Structures are given as structure tokens and as C-alpha cells.
């Protein structure tokens, strides 16, 4: 629901053309783990994934070192 708020969309630049490597992706809570696995599987060796240091241990372990 909050993503429908124009102020939130503007702050996250969800409707602005941006560089593909600097995008924000929003998913329903139930699918975050699966989506993160898919994104990480598609990463090139030098690609980076940034995640909040307050993220769950399960999510941080999905990201390759």
C-alpha cells in the first residue's frame, strides 16, 4: 500500500528512468527469499548486492561472498 503513495514512489525513484545497476526492487514479504535467490543466481562474479545490515540471517546467507 505504501508504494502507491506518490511521495514514497518519488523518494525511491520508482517511476524514474535509472541506471539498471541502481534499481530498487519491491516484492511481497512472502516472496523476498525466493526473489533474492533468483537475483543472486544471475549475478556476474564482479556484481554487487547491497542489503541492510539489519536483514535476517537467512537473507544475508543467500548472497554470495
C-alpha positions as CSV (number, residue, x, y, z in Angstrom):
1,X,0.0,0.0,0.0
2,X,2.8,2.4,0.8
3,X,4.2,2.0,-2.6
4,X,1.1,3.7,-4.0
5,X,1.9,6.9,-2.1
6,X,3.4,9.4,-4.7
7,X,5.9,10.7,-2.1
8,X,7.3,7.2,-1.4
9,X,7.5,6.5,-5.2
10,X,9.3,9.8,-5.8
11,X,11.7,9.2,-2.9
12,X,12.6,5.7,-4.2
13,X,12.6,6.9,-7.8
14,X,10.4,4.0,-8.8
15,X,8.9,5.9,-11.8
16,X,12.1,7.5,-13.0
17,X,14.4,6.0,-15.6
18,X,17.5,5.0,-13.8
19,X,20.7,3.0,-14.3
20,X,19.8,-0.7,-14.3
21,X,22.6,-1.4,-11.7
22,X,21.0,1.1,-9.3
23,X,17.4,-0.1,-9.1
24,X,15.2,-0.7,-6.1
25,X,13.0,-3.8,-6.3
26,X,10.0,-4.3,-4.1
27,X,8.4,-7.7,-3.5
28,X,5.7,-9.1,-1.3
29,X,7.2,-10.3,2.0
30,X,6.4,-14.0,1.2
31,X,8.5,-14.0,-1.9
32,X,11.6,-12.0,-0.9
33,X,13.7,-15.0,-0.1
34,X,12.9,-16.7,-3.5
35,X,13.4,-13.5,-5.4
36,X,16.7,-12.8,-3.7
37,X,17.9,-16.3,-4.6
38,X,17.0,-15.7,-8.3
39,X,18.7,-12.3,-8.4
40,X,21.8,-13.7,-6.8
41,X,21.9,-16.6,-9.2
42,X,22.0,-14.2,-12.1
43,X,24.9,-12.1,-10.7
44,X,28.1,-11.9,-12.6
45,X,31.3,-12.6,-10.5
46,X,32.0,-8.9,-10.0
47,X,28.4,-7.7,-9.5
48,X,27.5,-6.5,-6.0
49,X,24.4,-7.0,-4.0
50,X,23.7,-4.5,-1.2
51,X,21.5,-5.5,1.7
52,X,20.7,-3.8,5.0
53,X,22.9,-4.9,8.0
54,X,19.6,-5.5,9.9
55,X,18.4,-8.1,7.3
56,X,17.7,-11.6,8.6
57,X,20.5,-14.1,8.7
58,X,18.6,-16.2,6.2
59,X,18.6,-13.4,3.6
60,X,22.3,-12.5,4.2
61,X,23.3,-16.1,3.7
62,X,21.7,-16.2,0.2
63,X,24.1,-13.5,-1.1
64,X,27.4,-15.0,-2.4
65,X,30.5,-13.6,-0.8
